[in-house]
Amino acid sequence: MTKKILFIDDEPEFVRPQVIALEDAGYKVTLEPDPDKAVALLQEQDFDLIVLDLIMPPRREERGDQELDFAETGVKLHQEIRDELGLVDIPIIFLTVVRDQEIRHPIRRLERKYGHKPRFLTKPARSSDVVAEVQRTLGDPQSAELL
């Protein structure tokens, strides 16, 4: 059975090589640049894994007069996926330029709360590294064959 991945990144042109590599490795990938639409997809469909960027424009309900740190969008989306949507069994790989440990720390804590090992790949990431991490995370045995 083909495993389904939701790839959430607001700059699809920069992650298209990773998406194509995942599709070539046999995964069904949905690339969604809009965090609001990604939440709707997660409510409507089942996915085996999420690849999540942390730096994204504020979501519709967060927009207003205040200036928001774009990293807050990804952190809040992660928390919503886990706590509000209750999707605690889906592994998440964070593909992001964020290296700030103050931002990564709450993510690590929440992932551990649900029994997940926090997984971060730093952009720009090689497509082969993304495929390998997805295969490792999903426990796919063919990881060595495809790289």
Buried (B, 14 or more C-beta within 10 A) or exposed (E): EEBBBBBBBBEEEEBBBBBEBBEEBEBEBBBBBBBEEBBEBBEEEEBBBBBBBBBBBBBEEEEEEEEBEBBBBBBBBBBBBBEEEEBBEBBBBBBBEBEEEEBBEEBBEBBEEBEBEBBBBEBEBEBEBBBBBBBEBBEBEEBEEBE
